[in-house]
Amino acid sequence: MNDRDPLITTTAPFLPFALPDIGEEEIAEVVACLRSGWVTTGPKTRQFEADFAAYLGGDIETVSLNSATAGLHLALEALGIGPGDEVVVPTMTFTATAEVVRYLGATPVLADVDPVTLNLTAAGFEAAITPRTKAVIPVHYAGLPCDMDAILAVAATHGLRVVEDAAHAFPTLYKSRLIGTLASDATVFSFYANKTMTTGEGGMVATRDPALAARIRLMRIHGIRQDAFARYTATTPAWFYEVVAAGFKYNLTDIASAIGVQQLRKIDRFLLRRQQLAANYADALHGLPLQLPADAAPDSGSRHAWHLYVVRLRPDASIERDALIARLCQLGIGTSVHFIPLHRHPVWRETCRRADAEFPAAEASFSTMLSLPLYTRMSDDDQHRVVQALRDIFAGRAT
Ligand SMILES: *Cc1c(COP(=O)(O)O)cnc(C)c1O
């Protein structure tokens, strides 16, 4: 028995569902930032934005924010989404994807997802379009890219805007191109604590449209035309500024950007480890009554970022999802569920007034899905514990 929790029936330390991978490099960079005297948005944030743009390559503009939620909000704002408009959102996502639509007085319209990839499909998107539809927010679920060519084609046919929710998708490839460099209006990445790289809290908008980037830069800092760093560090008197819009307070701090600069340098190594852990799971879980997550098709040029490793219980499994999660927890293993579909949450049920039966793929997957631990700080032994626990539970040995 573990002395922390009477439910835990293992002596091994609890394996959390997710942990950030912060090294001495991040710590040193944050300390240097703290010693520099500049802690809010300034030179480190500019460097982080420039480094991120360089990683994406090409003529991409990057605008950092204090969350991906803020980025989604300001991207839609810059595209002119407002009251009376509708924005198509997949039901299999986090509430942030839909709530930003409400911030602007517009209405999220939920769409079902592909039963295998759990991504929004072009057909699901098109079926949700009405005369009020102005935009769509595809979510690259777990880090696997949506079929963006098909989604962009539907958007073009109907004259709709596209903002990609890439909170899971750094660095994801779609047909050999990085998510963030496609033809959509904007792409939004998250640096929340459990994402593929973190700044504690943070986000980044990538866009090819300089006017869109300029609007987001303005609105993230109160609608003030000149940025604070230029104002306070100018050697000529620079007290004057003008507020040209009722903006928001969404800027990323240099303390957070200091973490981001160092995390970004490690992202390719992080990806390799995530790919390795995903491949290990695929090998080791073979033969258990689990449906393993979809991967990018070989030779497609696409690449999964493996933010999440989501398995689903097959009908021949001897245990139900909730009981499996409880048993894994007793064995000292943290898991999660991504996601409770939006149409099941009271607020979106109220807003969207759609029956559960209108989302058959999301419904079927939700009741059987769980996310297994997959993060760079996990050791091979940690992963072996997860696999062994699953084997024992399915064999009826773990009692
Ligand atoms: C994490 C997440 C977000 C929000 O990211 P924040 O940086 O926490 O605002 C948005 N969409 C999806 C799909 C997410 O998983």
The ligand as a Gaussian input file, in Angstrom:
#p B3LYP/6-31G(d) Opt

LIG

0 1
 C       -4.535000      23.037000     -24.813000
 C       -5.533000      23.304000     -25.876000
 C       -5.982000      24.598000     -26.176000
 C       -5.701000      25.782000     -25.303000
 O       -4.376000      26.065000     -25.150000
 P       -3.953000      27.158000     -24.051000
 O       -2.552000      27.522000     -24.427000
 O       -4.045000      26.467000     -22.717000
 O       -4.892000      28.295000     -24.151000
 C       -6.788000      24.784000     -27.280000
 N       -7.174000      23.749000     -28.042000
 C       -6.800000      22.482000     -27.773000
 C       -7.256000      21.383000     -28.685000
 C       -5.981000      22.216000     -26.666000
 O       -5.650000      20.949000     -26.376000

